């Protein structure tokens, strides 16, 4: 190596210094790019967290609203059930002839709702006094629909 000329040695050192400078510039450029990407990702993460919070708040609001709607529906169904039970009691209190006459003119669904909640003995007496076709339609419906009240 002692035989290397000072020019080659100088060029080698100069090239080496130039290569190091280029490498440092490239590293600095990559560092800046990574910093920009990191900043962008942080901003995006913040934006997504804000959106997530907004969605969670809406879900909570809708869940509360759904619970209120379900409670209201349950209350309405309870009131309808109570009203139906009052109608059933009224028909059970009537003489079978009167109940049969009135139930005969009702639509089949309404008559079925009432008859299916009556005590069996009372419903039997009423059906016996109904017009045969109407009695047959209600009887058929009572055997096929799950409306019968098993407690009575």
Rosetta blueprint (number, residue, H / E / L):
1 X L
2 X L
3 X L
4 X L
5 X L
6 X H
7 X H
8 X H
9 X H
10 X H
11 X H
12 X H
13 X H
14 X H
15 X H
16 X H
17 X H
18 X H
19 X H
20 X H
21 X H
22 X H
23 X H
24 X H
25 X H
26 X H
27 X H
28 X H
29 X H
30 X H
31 X H
32 X H
33 X H
34 X H
35 X H
36 X H
37 X H
38 X H
39 X H
40 X H
41 X H
42 X H
43 X H
44 X H
45 X H
46 X H
47 X H
48 X H
49 X H
50 X H
51 X H
52 X H
53 X H
54 X H
55 X H
56 X H
57 X H
58 X H
59 X H
60 X H
61 X H
62 X H
63 X H
64 X H
65 X H
66 X H
67 X H
68 X H
69 X H
70 X H
71 X H
72 X H
73 X H
74 X H
75 X H
76 X H
77 X H
78 X H
79 X H
80 X H
81 X H
82 X H
83 X H
84 X H
85 X H
86 X H
87 X H
88 X H
89 X H
90 X H
91 X H
92 X H
93 X H
94 X L
95 X L
96 X H
97 X H
98 X H
99 X H
100 X H
101 X H
102 X H
103 X H
104 X H
105 X H
106 X L
107 X L
108 X H
109 X H
110 X H
111 X H
112 X H
113 X H
114 X H
115 X H
116 X H
117 X L
118 X L
119 X L
120 X H
121 X H
122 X H
123 X H
124 X H
125 X H
126 X H
127 X H
128 X H
129 X H
130 X L
131 X L
132 X H
133 X H
134 X H
135 X H
136 X H
137 X H
138 X H
139 X H
140 X H
141 X H
142 X H
143 X H
144 X H
145 X L
146 X L
147 X L
148 X L
149 X L
150 X L
151 X L
152 X L
